[in-house]
Amino acid sequence: MKDVITAPCINIKEKEFEYRSSQNIIYLLEKLILATNNENDLIIDSFADAGTSLAVAYKTRRNAIEIE
């Protein structure tokens, strides 16, 4: 795994991204999960908020538990 992960810059002021300000977070989480886990592994997020890590875990075929 690299020390630096680059993500595309998103201008959240554009109408297309008006309601998706967490798009960079999703991209970053997906990169980290794919680099550090295998399919069907368990991911635990003890600081769950909007369920972003749960959605990314589902997308990358991982199991997830979120605690708020």
FENLINLIN-V718610 format. One record per helix or strand. SS is the DSSP state (helix for helix, strand for strand). FROM is the first residue (numbers start at 1). LEN is the number of residues. If there is no record, write none. Layout:
# FENLINLIN-V718610
<<SS & FROM & LEN> <SS & FROM & LEN>>
This chain:
# FENLINLIN-V718610
<<helix & 15 & 3> <helix & 23 & 14> <strand & 42 & 4> <helix & 52 & 8> <strand & 63 & 4>>
